[in-house]
Amino acid sequence: MSVLLGIDIGGTAVKAGLVDETGAILLSETRSVDFDGYRTPILTTVTALARELLEKSLESPRASAFRPRGRSTCAAAR
């Protein structure tokens, strides 16, 4: 089973989730990007959220198939 990490960077929040091949959400988290008046760079928030989600995946039986492979894909919303 493949498990993928998806990240949505919005104007007010960053959302990240792990999904399986069928699109079922295994884990998800959301963080505000304006929690400190935008003083923290958005990519710092993205990195911290992704790291937290990946750490949780190691503890979750549902997401245990996820193993980072050093490859990324970017898709823009249409």
PDB file of N, CA, C, O and CB in Angstrom:
ATOM      1  N   MET A   1       0.845  -1.178   0.000  1.00  0.00           N
ATOM      2  CA  MET A   1       0.000   0.000   0.000  1.00  0.00           C
ATOM      3  C   MET A   1       0.888   1.238   0.000  1.00  0.00           C
ATOM      4  O   MET A   1       1.828   1.339   0.788  1.00  0.00           O
ATOM      5  CB  MET A   1      -0.960   0.000   1.219  1.00  0.00           C
ATOM      6  N   SER A   2       0.584   2.171  -0.885  1.00  0.00           N
ATOM      7  CA  SER A   2       1.289   3.446  -0.926  1.00  0.00           C
ATOM      8  C   SER A   2       0.574   4.447  -0.032  1.00  0.00           C
ATOM      9  O   SER A   2      -0.655   4.484   0.030  1.00  0.00           O
ATOM     10  CB  SER A   2       1.388   3.980  -2.375  1.00  0.00           C
ATOM     11  N   VAL A   3       1.361   5.248   0.651  1.00  0.00           N
ATOM     12  CA  VAL A   3       0.830   6.331   1.473  1.00  0.00           C
ATOM     13  C   VAL A   3       1.539   7.601   1.031  1.00  0.00           C
ATOM     14  O   VAL A   3       2.765   7.636   0.924  1.00  0.00           O
ATOM     15  CB  VAL A   3       1.033   6.057   3.019  1.00  0.00           C
ATOM     16  N   LEU A   4       0.753   8.647   0.774  1.00  0.00           N
ATOM     17  CA  LEU A   4       1.294   9.888   0.257  1.00  0.00           C
ATOM     18  C   LEU A   4       1.059  11.035   1.229  1.00  0.00           C
ATOM     19  O   LEU A   4       0.066  11.060   1.956  1.00  0.00           O
ATOM     20  CB  LEU A   4       0.680  10.208  -1.093  1.00  0.00           C
ATOM     21  N   LEU A   5       1.995  11.987   1.227  1.00  0.00           N
ATOM     22  CA  LEU A   5       1.882  13.197   2.027  1.00  0.00           C
ATOM     23  C   LEU A   5       1.428  14.325   1.109  1.00  0.00           C
ATOM     24  O   LEU A   5       2.048  14.584   0.077  1.00  0.00           O
ATOM     25  CB  LEU A   5       3.236  13.546   2.732  1.00  0.00           C
ATOM     26  N   GLY A   6       0.339  14.995   1.492  1.00  0.00           N
ATOM     27  CA  GLY A   6      -0.132  16.148   0.741  1.00  0.00           C
ATOM     28  C   GLY A   6      -0.086  17.376   1.620  1.00  0.00           C
ATOM     29  O   GLY A   6      -0.411  17.306   2.805  1.00  0.00           O
ATOM     30  N   ILE A   7       0.321  18.515   1.047  1.00  0.00           N
ATOM     31  CA  ILE A   7       0.406  19.769   1.795  1.00  0.00           C
ATOM     32  C   ILE A   7      -0.315  20.854   1.003  1.00  0.00           C
ATOM     33  O   ILE A   7      -0.063  21.038  -0.188  1.00  0.00           O
ATOM     34  CB  ILE A   7       1.896  20.170   2.068  1.00  0.00           C
ATOM     35  N   ASP A   8      -1.217  21.571   1.679  1.00  0.00           N
ATOM     36  CA  ASP A   8      -1.955  22.681   1.093  1.00  0.00           C
ATOM     37  C   ASP A   8      -1.540  23.953   1.826  1.00  0.00           C
ATOM     38  O   ASP A   8      -1.828  24.116   3.012  1.00  0.00           O
ATOM     39  CB  ASP A   8      -3.508  22.450   1.179  1.00  0.00           C
ATOM     40  N   ILE A   9      -0.863  24.851   1.114  1.00  0.00           N
ATOM     41  CA  ILE A   9      -0.421  26.112   1.705  1.00  0.00           C
ATOM     42  C   ILE A   9      -1.411  27.186   1.290  1.00  0.00           C
ATOM     43  O   ILE A   9      -1.483  27.561   0.120  1.00  0.00           O
ATOM     44  CB  ILE A   9       1.041  26.482   1.261  1.00  0.00           C
ATOM     45  N   GLY A  10      -2.175  27.680   2.261  1.00  0.00           N
ATOM     46  CA  GLY A  10      -3.166  28.713   1.991  1.00  0.00           C
ATOM     47  C   GLY A  10      -2.764  30.043   2.593  1.00  0.00           C
ATOM     48  O   GLY A  10      -1.703  30.167   3.205  1.00  0.00           O
ATOM     49  N   GLY A  11      -3.609  31.024   2.417  1.00  0.00           N
ATOM     50  CA  GLY A  11      -3.329  32.365   2.923  1.00  0.00           C
ATOM     51  C   GLY A  11      -3.465  32.499   4.425  1.00  0.00           C
ATOM     52  O   GLY A  11      -2.860  33.385   5.028  1.00  0.00           O
ATOM     53  N   THR A  12      -4.261  31.621   5.039  1.00  0.00           N
ATOM     54  CA  THR A  12      -4.466  31.702   6.487  1.00  0.00           C
ATOM     55  C   THR A  12      -4.081  30.435   7.229  1.00  0.00           C
ATOM     56  O   THR A  12      -3.950  30.451   8.453  1.00  0.00           O
ATOM     57  CB  THR A  12      -5.895  32.018   6.774  1.00  0.00           C
ATOM     58  N   ALA A  13      -3.894  29.324   6.499  1.00  0.00           N
ATOM     59  CA  ALA A  13      -3.566  28.054   7.161  1.00  0.00           C
ATOM     60  C   ALA A  13      -2.794  27.137   6.233  1.00  0.00           C
ATOM     61  O   ALA A  13      -2.876  27.233   5.008  1.00  0.00           O
ATOM     62  CB  ALA A  13      -4.839  27.354   7.643  1.00  0.00           C
ATOM     63  N   VAL A  14      -2.045  26.250   6.855  1.00  0.00           N
ATOM     64  CA  VAL A  14      -1.360  25.164   6.156  1.00  0.00           C
ATOM     65  C   VAL A  14      -2.026  23.876   6.605  1.00  0.00           C
ATOM     66  O   VAL A  14      -2.204  23.639   7.800  1.00  0.00           O
ATOM     67  CB  VAL A  14       0.198  25.152   6.452  1.00  0.00           C
ATOM     68  N   LYS A  15      -2.391  23.046   5.637  1.00  0.00           N
ATOM     69  CA  LYS A  15      -3.006  21.755   5.943  1.00  0.00           C
ATOM     70  C   LYS A  15      -2.123  20.670   5.362  1.00  0.00           C
ATOM     71  O   LYS A  15      -1.606  20.802   4.253  1.00  0.00           O
ATOM     72  CB  LYS A  15      -4.462  21.659   5.376  1.00  0.00           C
ATOM     73  N   ALA A  16      -1.951  19.591   6.121  1.00  0.00           N
ATOM     74  CA  ALA A  16      -1.152  18.460   5.650  1.00  0.00           C
ATOM     75  C   ALA A  16      -1.872  17.178   6.010  1.00  0.00           C
ATOM     76  O   ALA A  16      -2.555  17.096   7.030  1.00  0.00           O
ATOM     77  CB  ALA A  16       0.280  18.481   6.261  1.00  0.00           C
ATOM     78  N   GLY A  17      -1.711  16.181   5.157  1.00  0.00           N
ATOM     79  CA  GLY A  17      -2.360  14.918   5.443  1.00  0.00           C
ATOM     80  C   GLY A  17      -1.648  13.760   4.781  1.00  0.00           C
ATOM     81  O   GLY A  17      -0.966  13.918   3.769  1.00  0.00           O
ATOM     82  N   LEU A  18      -1.821  12.602   5.373  1.00  0.00           N
ATOM     83  CA  LEU A  18      -1.358  11.360   4.776  1.00  0.00           C
ATOM     84  C   LEU A  18      -2.585  10.639   4.245  1.00  0.00           C
ATOM     85  O   LEU A  18      -3.570  10.466   4.963  1.00  0.00           O
ATOM     86  CB  LEU A  18      -0.565  10.476   5.805  1.00  0.00           C
ATOM     87  N   VAL A  19      -2.525  10.217   2.984  1.00  0.00           N
ATOM     88  CA  VAL A  19      -3.642   9.500   2.365  1.00  0.00           C
ATOM     89  C   VAL A  19      -3.136   8.197   1.760  1.00  0.00           C
ATOM     90  O   VAL A  19      -1.973   8.080   1.373  1.00  0.00           O
ATOM     91  CB  VAL A  19      -4.332  10.374   1.281  1.00  0.00           C
ATOM     92  N   ASP A  20      -4.047   7.209   1.688  1.00  0.00           N
ATOM     93  CA  ASP A  20      -3.652   5.947   1.066  1.00  0.00           C
ATOM     94  C   ASP A  20      -4.018   5.963  -0.418  1.00  0.00           C
ATOM     95  O   ASP A  20      -4.484   6.977  -0.939  1.00  0.00           O
ATOM     96  CB  ASP A  20      -4.328   4.746   1.781  1.00  0.00           C
ATOM     97  N   GLU A  21      -3.802   4.831  -1.094  1.00  0.00           N
ATOM     98  CA  GLU A  21      -4.037   4.740  -2.535  1.00  0.00           C
ATOM     99  C   GLU A  21      -5.481   5.005  -2.930  1.00  0.00           C
ATOM    100  O   GLU A  21      -5.748   5.410  -4.061  1.00  0.00           O
ATOM    101  CB  GLU A  21      -3.634   3.386  -3.026  1.00  0.00           C
ATOM    102  N   THR A  22      -6.412   4.785  -2.016  1.00  0.00           N
ATOM    103  CA  THR A  22      -7.831   4.996  -2.321  1.00  0.00           C
ATOM    104  C   THR A  22      -8.273   6.425  -2.032  1.00  0.00           C
ATOM    105  O   THR A  22      -9.407   6.798  -2.335  1.00  0.00           O
ATOM    106  CB  THR A  22      -8.688   4.024  -1.524  1.00  0.00           C
ATOM    107  N   GLY A  23      -7.384   7.231  -1.445  1.00  0.00           N
ATOM    108  CA  GLY A  23      -7.718   8.601  -1.091  1.00  0.00           C
ATOM    109  C   GLY A  23      -8.222   8.749   0.332  1.00  0.00           C
ATOM    110  O   GLY A  23      -8.579   9.849   0.755  1.00  0.00           O
ATOM    111  N   ALA A  24      -8.254   7.646   1.079  1.00  0.00           N
ATOM    112  CA  ALA A  24      -8.684   7.709   2.477  1.00  0.00           C
ATOM    113  C   ALA A  24      -7.652   8.476   3.292  1.00  0.00           C
ATOM    114  O   ALA A  24      -6.452   8.219   3.190  1.00  0.00           O
ATOM    115  CB  ALA A  24      -8.891   6.284   3.061  1.00  0.00           C
ATOM    116  N   ILE A  25      -8.124   9.418   4.099  1.00  0.00           N
ATOM    117  CA  ILE A  25      -7.236  10.219   4.944  1.00  0.00           C
ATOM    118  C   ILE A  25      -6.842   9.395   6.167  1.00  0.00           C
ATOM    119  O   ILE A  25      -7.698   8.948   6.930  1.00  0.00           O
ATOM    120  CB  ILE A  25      -7.920  11.558   5.373  1.00  0.00           C
ATOM    121  N   LEU A  26      -5.538   9.202   6.340  1.00  0.00           N
ATOM    122  CA  LEU A  26      -5.011   8.427   7.464  1.00  0.00           C
ATOM    123  C   LEU A  26      -4.700   9.324   8.655  1.00  0.00           C
ATOM    124  O   LEU A  26      -5.000   8.978   9.798  1.00  0.00           O
ATOM    125  CB  LEU A  26      -3.755   7.664   7.042  1.00  0.00           C
ATOM    126  N   LEU A  27      -4.102  10.467   8.383  1.00  0.00           N
ATOM    127  CA  LEU A  27      -3.766  11.466   9.400  1.00  0.00           C
ATOM    128  C   LEU A  27      -3.873  12.836   8.754  1.00  0.00           C
ATOM    129  O   LEU A  27      -3.598  12.986   7.563  1.00  0.00           O
ATOM    130  CB  LEU A  27      -2.329  11.230   9.995  1.00  0.00           C
ATOM    131  N   SER A  28      -4.270  13.835   9.529  1.00  0.00           N
ATOM    132  CA  SER A  28      -4.277  15.200   8.994  1.00  0.00           C
ATOM    133  C   SER A  28      -4.078  16.192  10.141  1.00  0.00           C
ATOM    134  O   SER A  28      -4.428  15.926  11.291  1.00  0.00           O
ATOM    135  CB  SER A  28      -5.610  15.497   8.232  1.00  0.00           C
ATOM    136  N   GLU A  29      -3.511  17.333   9.789  1.00  0.00           N
ATOM    137  CA  GLU A  29      -3.251  18.411  10.746  1.00  0.00           C
ATOM    138  C   GLU A  29      -3.405  19.744  10.019  1.00  0.00           C
ATOM    139  O   GLU A  29      -3.220  19.826   8.805  1.00  0.00           O
ATOM    140  CB  GLU A  29      -1.821  18.277  11.384  1.00  0.00           C
ATOM    141  N   THR A  30      -3.741  20.776  10.769  1.00  0.00           N
ATOM    142  CA  THR A  30      -3.856  22.136  10.236  1.00  0.00           C
ATOM    143  C   THR A  30      -3.153  23.103  11.175  1.00  0.00           C
ATOM    144  O   THR A  30      -3.248  22.973  12.396  1.00  0.00           O
ATOM    145  CB  THR A  30      -5.346  22.540  10.049  1.00  0.00           C
ATOM    146  N   ARG A  31      -2.449  24.069  10.607  1.00  0.00           N
ATOM    147  CA  ARG A  31      -1.799  25.109  11.401  1.00  0.00           C
ATOM    148  C   ARG A  31      -2.100  26.468  10.798  1.00  0.00           C
ATOM    149  O   ARG A  31      -2.099  26.622   9.577  1.00  0.00           O
ATOM    150  CB  ARG A  31      -0.272  24.876  11.483  1.00  0.00           C
ATOM    151  N   SER A  32      -2.356  27.443  11.639  1.00  0.00           N
ATOM    152  CA  SER A  32      -2.546  28.820  11.202  1.00  0.00           C
ATOM    153  C   SER A  32      -1.197  29.383  10.763  1.00  0.00           C
ATOM    154  O   SER A  32      -0.163  29.059  11.347  1.00  0.00           O
ATOM    155  CB  SER A  32      -3.173  29.689  12.336  1.00  0.00           C
ATOM    156  N   VAL A  33      -1.212  30.222   9.736  1.00  0.00           N
ATOM    157  CA  VAL A  33       0.034  30.881   9.326  1.00  0.00           C
ATOM    158  C   VAL A  33       0.102  32.309   9.840  1.00  0.00           C
ATOM    159  O   VAL A  33       1.135  32.966   9.711  1.00  0.00           O
ATOM    160  CB  VAL A  33       0.165  30.874   7.803  1.00  0.00           C
ATOM    161  N   ASP A  34      -0.993  32.800  10.426  1.00  0.00           N
ATOM    162  CA  ASP A  34      -0.979  34.169  10.939  1.00  0.00           C
ATOM    163  C   ASP A  34      -1.065  34.224  12.461  1.00  0.00           C
ATOM    164  O   ASP A  34      -1.478  35.235  13.029  1.00  0.00           O
ATOM    165  CB  ASP A  34      -2.121  34.955  10.339  1.00  0.00           C
ATOM    166  N   PHE A  35      -0.673  33.131  13.119  1.00  0.00           N
ATOM    167  CA  PHE A  35      -0.779  33.047  14.578  1.00  0.00           C
ATOM    168  C   PHE A  35       0.050  34.111  15.293  1.00  0.00           C
ATOM    169  O   PHE A  35      -0.253  34.476  16.429  1.00  0.00           O
ATOM    170  CB  PHE A  35      -0.347  31.674  15.045  1.00  0.00           C
ATOM    171  N   ASP A  36       1.080  34.601  14.640  1.00  0.00           N
ATOM    172  CA  ASP A  36       1.927  35.623  15.273  1.00  0.00           C
ATOM    173  C   ASP A  36       2.044  36.871  14.400  1.00  0.00           C
ATOM    174  O   ASP A  36       3.062  37.564  14.414  1.00  0.00           O
ATOM    175  CB  ASP A  36       3.325  35.054  15.557  1.00  0.00           C
ATOM    176  N   GLY A  37       0.989  37.140  13.646  1.00  0.00           N
ATOM    177  CA  GLY A  37       1.008  38.317  12.774  1.00  0.00           C
ATOM    178  C   GLY A  37       1.935  38.149  11.582  1.00  0.00           C
ATOM    179  O   GLY A  37       2.492  39.130  11.089  1.00  0.00           O
ATOM    180  N   TYR A  38       2.107  36.928  11.118  1.00  0.00           N
ATOM    181  CA  TYR A  38       2.943  36.580   9.955  1.00  0.00           C
ATOM    182  C   TYR A  38       4.435  36.846  10.180  1.00  0.00           C
ATOM    183  O   TYR A  38       5.182  37.026   9.218  1.00  0.00           O
ATOM    184  CB  TYR A  38       2.477  37.359   8.739  1.00  0.00           C
ATOM    185  N   ARG A  39       4.873  36.873  11.440  1.00  0.00           N
ATOM    186  CA  ARG A  39       6.305  37.063  11.711  1.00  0.00           C
ATOM    187  C   ARG A  39       7.095  35.794  11.415  1.00  0.00           C
ATOM    188  O   ARG A  39       8.255  35.872  11.009  1.00  0.00           O
ATOM    189  CB  ARG A  39       6.524  37.484  13.171  1.00  0.00           C
ATOM    190  N   THR A  40       6.487  34.629  11.613  1.00  0.00           N
ATOM    191  CA  THR A  40       7.160  33.364  11.304  1.00  0.00           C
ATOM    192  C   THR A  40       6.984  33.071   9.821  1.00  0.00           C
ATOM    193  O   THR A  40       5.858  33.094   9.324  1.00  0.00           O
ATOM    194  CB  THR A  40       6.595  32.191  12.176  1.00  0.00           C
ATOM    195  N   PRO A  41       8.077  32.794   9.095  1.00  0.00           N
ATOM    196  CA  PRO A  41       7.954  32.473   7.670  1.00  0.00           C
ATOM    197  C   PRO A  41       7.015  31.266   7.460  1.00  0.00           C
ATOM    198  O   PRO A  41       7.050  30.297   8.219  1.00  0.00           O
ATOM    199  CB  PRO A  41       9.354  32.179   7.064  1.00  0.00           C
ATOM    200  N   ILE A  42       6.191  31.350   6.429  1.00  0.00           N
ATOM    201  CA  ILE A  42       5.228  30.283   6.166  1.00  0.00           C
ATOM    202  C   ILE A  42       5.933  28.940   5.966  1.00  0.00           C
ATOM    203  O   ILE A  42       5.438  27.912   6.427  1.00  0.00           O
ATOM    204  CB  ILE A  42       4.382  30.623   4.932  1.00  0.00           C
ATOM    205  N   LEU A  43       7.073  28.935   5.289  1.00  0.00           N
ATOM    206  CA  LEU A  43       7.765  27.657   5.067  1.00  0.00           C
ATOM    207  C   LEU A  43       8.279  27.041   6.368  1.00  0.00           C
ATOM    208  O   LEU A  43       8.432  25.823   6.456  1.00  0.00           O
ATOM    209  CB  LEU A  43       8.929  27.855   4.105  1.00  0.00           C
ATOM    210  N   THR A  44       8.543  27.862   7.367  1.00  0.00           N
ATOM    211  CA  THR A  44       8.912  27.324   8.680  1.00  0.00           C
ATOM    212  C   THR A  44       7.724  26.575   9.272  1.00  0.00           C
ATOM    213  O   THR A  44       7.886  25.499   9.846  1.00  0.00           O
ATOM    214  CB  THR A  44       9.377  28.459   9.639  1.00  0.00           C
ATOM    215  N   THR A  45       6.534  27.146   9.131  1.00  0.00           N
ATOM    216  CA  THR A  45       5.320  26.491   9.611  1.00  0.00           C
ATOM    217  C   THR A  45       5.057  25.205   8.825  1.00  0.00           C
ATOM    218  O   THR A  45       4.681  24.188   9.408  1.00  0.00           O
ATOM    219  CB  THR A  45       4.112  27.444   9.499  1.00  0.00           C
ATOM    220  N   VAL A  46       5.252  25.246   7.512  1.00  0.00           N
ATOM    221  CA  VAL A  46       5.055  24.060   6.666  1.00  0.00           C
ATOM    222  C   VAL A  46       6.002  22.938   7.091  1.00  0.00           C
ATOM    223  O   VAL A  46       5.585  21.791   7.253  1.00  0.00           O
ATOM    224  CB  VAL A  46       5.278  24.410   5.173  1.00  0.00           C
ATOM    225  N   THR A  47       7.259  23.274   7.266  1.00  0.00           N
ATOM    226  CA  THR A  47       8.259  22.275   7.654  1.00  0.00           C
ATOM    227  C   THR A  47       7.933  21.658   9.007  1.00  0.00           C
ATOM    228  O   THR A  47       8.007  20.440   9.170  1.00  0.00           O
ATOM    229  CB  THR A  47       9.652  22.905   7.693  1.00  0.00           C
ATOM    230  N   ALA A  48       7.574  22.486   9.969  1.00  0.00           N
ATOM    231  CA  ALA A  48       7.244  21.985  11.306  1.00  0.00           C
ATOM    232  C   ALA A  48       6.010  21.086  11.265  1.00  0.00           C
ATOM    233  O   ALA A  48       5.975  20.048  11.926  1.00  0.00           O
ATOM    234  CB  ALA A  48       7.011  23.157  12.275  1.00  0.00           C
ATOM    235  N   LEU A  49       4.998  21.483  10.489  1.00  0.00           N
ATOM    236  CA  LEU A  49       3.780  20.684  10.388  1.00  0.00           C
ATOM    237  C   LEU A  49       4.059  19.346   9.710  1.00  0.00           C
ATOM    238  O   LEU A  49       3.587  18.309  10.176  1.00  0.00           O
ATOM    239  CB  LEU A  49       2.701  21.452   9.618  1.00  0.00           C
ATOM    240  N   ALA A  50       4.814  19.356   8.628  1.00  0.00           N
ATOM    241  CA  ALA A  50       5.149  18.107   7.933  1.00  0.00           C
ATOM    242  C   ALA A  50       5.941  17.182   8.846  1.00  0.00           C
ATOM    243  O   ALA A  50       5.674  15.981   8.900  1.00  0.00           O
ATOM    244  CB  ALA A  50       5.950  18.396   6.649  1.00  0.00           C
ATOM    245  N   ARG A  51       6.910  17.734   9.562  1.00  0.00           N
ATOM    246  CA  ARG A  51       7.713  16.929  10.480  1.00  0.00           C
ATOM    247  C   ARG A  51       6.835  16.303  11.567  1.00  0.00           C
ATOM    248  O   ARG A  51       6.979  15.122  11.883  1.00  0.00           O
ATOM    249  CB  ARG A  51       8.819  17.788  11.118  1.00  0.00           C
ATOM    250  N   GLU A  52       5.925  17.101  12.136  1.00  0.00           N
ATOM    251  CA  GLU A  52       5.035  16.599  13.177  1.00  0.00           C
ATOM    252  C   GLU A  52       4.139  15.473  12.646  1.00  0.00           C
ATOM    253  O   GLU A  52       3.942  14.459  13.315  1.00  0.00           O
ATOM    254  CB  GLU A  52       4.175  17.742  13.734  1.00  0.00           C
ATOM    255  N   LEU A  53       3.610  15.661  11.457  1.00  0.00           N
ATOM    256  CA  LEU A  53       2.735  14.656  10.870  1.00  0.00           C
ATOM    257  C   LEU A  53       3.504  13.363  10.580  1.00  0.00           C
ATOM    258  O   LEU A  53       2.995  12.268  10.820  1.00  0.00           O
ATOM    259  CB  LEU A  53       2.094  15.195   9.582  1.00  0.00           C
ATOM    260  N   LEU A  54       4.711  13.490  10.072  1.00  0.00           N
ATOM    261  CA  LEU A  54       5.522  12.301   9.792  1.00  0.00           C
ATOM    262  C   LEU A  54       5.898  11.571  11.070  1.00  0.00           C
ATOM    263  O   LEU A  54       5.924  10.340  11.091  1.00  0.00           O
ATOM    264  CB  LEU A  54       6.783  12.686   9.026  1.00  0.00           C
ATOM    265  N   GLU A  55       6.191  12.311  12.142  1.00  0.00           N
ATOM    266  CA  GLU A  55       6.477  11.679  13.426  1.00  0.00           C
ATOM    267  C   GLU A  55       5.251  10.933  13.944  1.00  0.00           C
ATOM    268  O   GLU A  55       5.375   9.828  14.471  1.00  0.00           O
ATOM    269  CB  GLU A  55       6.936  12.728  14.451  1.00  0.00           C
ATOM    270  N   LYS A  56       4.069  11.531  13.796  1.00  0.00           N
ATOM    271  CA  LYS A  56       2.839  10.858  14.217  1.00  0.00           C
ATOM    272  C   LYS A  56       2.585   9.607  13.388  1.00  0.00           C
ATOM    273  O   LYS A  56       2.023   8.635  13.891  1.00  0.00           O
ATOM    274  CB  LYS A  56       1.645  11.808  14.108  1.00  0.00           C
ATOM    275  N   SER A  57       2.995   9.622  12.118  1.00  0.00           N
ATOM    276  CA  SER A  57       2.759   8.461  11.253  1.00  0.00           C
ATOM    277  C   SER A  57       3.515   7.235  11.744  1.00  0.00           C
ATOM    278  O   SER A  57       3.085   6.103  11.520  1.00  0.00           O
ATOM    279  CB  SER A  57       3.167   8.779   9.816  1.00  0.00           C
ATOM    280  N   LEU A  58       4.635   7.459  12.410  1.00  0.00           N
ATOM    281  CA  LEU A  58       5.410   6.339  12.928  1.00  0.00           C
ATOM    282  C   LEU A  58       4.692   5.649  14.077  1.00  0.00           C
ATOM    283  O   LEU A  58       4.934   4.474  14.354  1.00  0.00           O
ATOM    284  CB  LEU A  58       6.780   6.810  13.381  1.00  0.00           C
ATOM    285  N   GLU A  59       3.797   6.390  14.754  1.00  0.00           N
ATOM    286  CA  GLU A  59       3.048   5.855  15.889  1.00  0.00           C
ATOM    287  C   GLU A  59       1.678   5.326  15.490  1.00  0.00           C
ATOM    288  O   GLU A  59       1.032   4.634  16.276  1.00  0.00           O
ATOM    289  CB  GLU A  59       2.888   6.918  16.947  1.00  0.00           C
ATOM    290  N   SER A  60       1.224   5.642  14.276  1.00  0.00           N
ATOM    291  CA  SER A  60      -0.121   5.285  13.841  1.00  0.00           C
ATOM    292  C   SER A  60      -0.114   3.996  13.022  1.00  0.00           C
ATOM    293  O   SER A  60       0.560   3.928  11.994  1.00  0.00           O
ATOM    294  CB  SER A  60      -0.733   6.422  13.026  1.00  0.00           C
ATOM    295  N   PRO A  61      -0.849   2.978  13.457  1.00  0.00           N
ATOM    296  CA  PRO A  61      -0.931   1.743  12.670  1.00  0.00           C
ATOM    297  C   PRO A  61      -1.512   1.992  11.277  1.00  0.00           C
ATOM    298  O   PRO A  61      -1.110   1.332  10.318  1.00  0.00           O
ATOM    299  CB  PRO A  61      -1.780   0.707  13.408  1.00  0.00           C
ATOM    300  N   ARG A  62      -2.447   2.930  11.152  1.00  0.00           N
ATOM    301  CA  ARG A  62      -3.080   3.203   9.858  1.00  0.00           C
ATOM    302  C   ARG A  62      -2.106   3.821   8.864  1.00  0.00           C
ATOM    303  O   ARG A  62      -2.225   3.590   7.661  1.00  0.00           O
ATOM    304  CB  ARG A  62      -4.273   4.125  10.043  1.00  0.00           C
ATOM    305  N   ALA A  63      -1.144   4.604   9.346  1.00  0.00           N
ATOM    306  CA  ALA A  63      -0.225   5.302   8.452  1.00  0.00           C
ATOM    307  C   ALA A  63       1.170   4.700   8.469  1.00  0.00           C
ATOM    308  O   ALA A  63       2.107   5.301   7.942  1.00  0.00           O
ATOM    309  CB  ALA A  63      -0.151   6.759   8.823  1.00  0.00           C
ATOM    310  N   SER A  64       1.319   3.550   9.052  1.00  0.00           N
ATOM    311  CA  SER A  64       2.652   2.968   9.231  1.00  0.00           C
ATOM    312  C   SER A  64       3.322   2.586   7.918  1.00  0.00           C
ATOM    313  O   SER A  64       4.531   2.356   7.898  1.00  0.00           O
ATOM    314  CB  SER A  64       2.561   1.754  10.112  1.00  0.00           C
ATOM    315  N   ALA A  65       2.578   2.512   6.831  1.00  0.00           N
ATOM    316  CA  ALA A  65       3.177   2.171   5.537  1.00  0.00           C
ATOM    317  C   ALA A  65       3.950   3.340   4.951  1.00  0.00           C
ATOM    318  O   ALA A  65       4.708   3.161   3.998  1.00  0.00           O
ATOM    319  CB  ALA A  65       2.101   1.723   4.557  1.00  0.00           C
ATOM    320  N   PHE A  66       3.768   4.552   5.514  1.00  0.00           N
ATOM    321  CA  PHE A  66       4.441   5.722   4.964  1.00  0.00           C
ATOM    322  C   PHE A  66       5.907   5.715   5.369  1.00  0.00           C
ATOM    323  O   PHE A  66       6.237   5.635   6.552  1.00  0.00           O
ATOM    324  CB  PHE A  66       3.757   7.018   5.435  1.00  0.00           C
ATOM    325  N   ARG A  67       6.768   5.799   4.389  1.00  0.00           N
ATOM    326  CA  ARG A  67       8.196   5.930   4.618  1.00  0.00           C
ATOM    327  C   ARG A  67       8.730   6.942   3.609  1.00  0.00           C
ATOM    328  O   ARG A  67       8.658   6.701   2.404  1.00  0.00           O
ATOM    329  CB  ARG A  67       8.930   4.546   4.493  1.00  0.00           C
ATOM    330  N   PRO A  68       9.262   8.065   4.078  1.00  0.00           N
ATOM    331  CA  PRO A  68       9.783   9.080   3.153  1.00  0.00           C
ATOM    332  C   PRO A  68      10.827   8.490   2.221  1.00  0.00           C
ATOM    333  O   PRO A  68      11.670   7.696   2.637  1.00  0.00           O
ATOM    334  CB  PRO A  68      10.384  10.255   3.929  1.00  0.00           C
ATOM    335  N   ARG A  69      10.761   8.889   0.947  1.00  0.00           N
ATOM    336  CA  ARG A  69      11.686   8.361  -0.051  1.00  0.00           C
ATOM    337  C   ARG A  69      12.524   9.446  -0.704  1.00  0.00           C
ATOM    338  O   ARG A  69      13.284   9.160  -1.630  1.00  0.00           O
ATOM    339  CB  ARG A  69      10.926   7.609  -1.106  1.00  0.00           C
ATOM    340  N   GLY A  70      12.402  10.690  -0.243  1.00  0.00           N
ATOM    341  CA  GLY A  70      13.215  11.760  -0.805  1.00  0.00           C
ATOM    342  C   GLY A  70      12.753  12.234  -2.167  1.00  0.00           C
ATOM    343  O   GLY A  70      13.545  12.794  -2.924  1.00  0.00           O
ATOM    344  N   ARG A  71      11.488  12.021  -2.495  1.00  0.00           N
ATOM    345  CA  ARG A  71      10.947  12.407  -3.783  1.00  0.00           C
ATOM    346  C   ARG A  71       9.723  13.289  -3.557  1.00  0.00           C
ATOM    347  O   ARG A  71       8.964  13.068  -2.614  1.00  0.00           O
ATOM    348  CB  ARG A  71      10.589  11.160  -4.634  1.00  0.00           C
ATOM    349  N   SER A  72       9.531  14.271  -4.403  1.00  0.00           N
ATOM    350  CA  SER A  72       8.367  15.126  -4.211  1.00  0.00           C
ATOM    351  C   SER A  72       7.650  15.354  -5.530  1.00  0.00           C
ATOM    352  O   SER A  72       8.235  15.251  -6.608  1.00  0.00           O
ATOM    353  CB  SER A  72       8.775  16.462  -3.592  1.00  0.00           C
ATOM    354  N   THR A  73       6.384  15.662  -5.414  1.00  0.00           N
ATOM    355  CA  THR A  73       5.561  15.992  -6.579  1.00  0.00           C
ATOM    356  C   THR A  73       4.770  17.233  -6.224  1.00  0.00           C
ATOM    357  O   THR A  73       4.278  17.366  -5.103  1.00  0.00           O
ATOM    358  CB  THR A  73       4.611  14.802  -6.988  1.00  0.00           C
ATOM    359  N   CYS A  74       4.650  18.128  -7.164  1.00  0.00           N
ATOM    360  CA  CYS A  74       3.895  19.354  -6.930  1.00  0.00           C
ATOM    361  C   CYS A  74       2.742  19.415  -7.923  1.00  0.00           C
ATOM    362  O   CYS A  74       2.928  19.207  -9.122  1.00  0.00           O
ATOM    363  CB  CYS A  74       4.807  20.612  -7.056  1.00  0.00           C
ATOM    364  N   ALA A  75       1.567  19.700  -7.416  1.00  0.00           N
ATOM    365  CA  ALA A  75       0.402  19.857  -8.291  1.00  0.00           C
ATOM    366  C   ALA A  75      -0.303  21.149  -7.938  1.00  0.00           C
ATOM    367  O   ALA A  75      -0.577  21.410  -6.767  1.00  0.00           O
ATOM    368  CB  ALA A  75      -0.569  18.649  -8.168  1.00  0.00           C
ATOM    369  N   ALA A  76      -0.594  21.941  -8.918  1.00  0.00           N
ATOM    370  CA  ALA A  76      -1.301  23.201  -8.680  1.00  0.00           C
ATOM    371  C   ALA A  76      -2.799  22.982  -8.830  1.00  0.00           C
ATOM    372  O   ALA A  76      -3.245  22.200  -9.670  1.00  0.00           O
ATOM    373  CB  ALA A  76      -0.814  24.305  -9.655  1.00  0.00           C
ATOM    374  N   ALA A  77      -3.558  23.674  -8.015  1.00  0.00           N
ATOM    375  CA  ALA A  77      -5.021  23.584  -8.110  1.00  0.00           C
ATOM    376  C   ALA A  77      -5.471  24.227  -9.411  1.00  0.00           C
ATOM    377  O   ALA A  77      -4.876  25.199  -9.877  1.00  0.00           O
ATOM    378  CB  ALA A  77      -5.713  24.269  -6.889  1.00  0.00           C
ATOM    379  N   ARG A  78      -6.521  23.678  -9.984  1.00  0.00           N
ATOM    380  CA  ARG A  78      -7.013  24.220 -11.248  1.00  0.00           C
ATOM    381  C   ARG A  78      -8.257  25.000 -11.038  1.00  0.00           C
ATOM    382  O   ARG A  78      -8.819  25.534 -11.993  1.00  0.00           O
ATOM    383  CB  ARG A  78      -7.262  23.130 -12.249  1.00  0.00           C
TER     384      ARG A  78
END
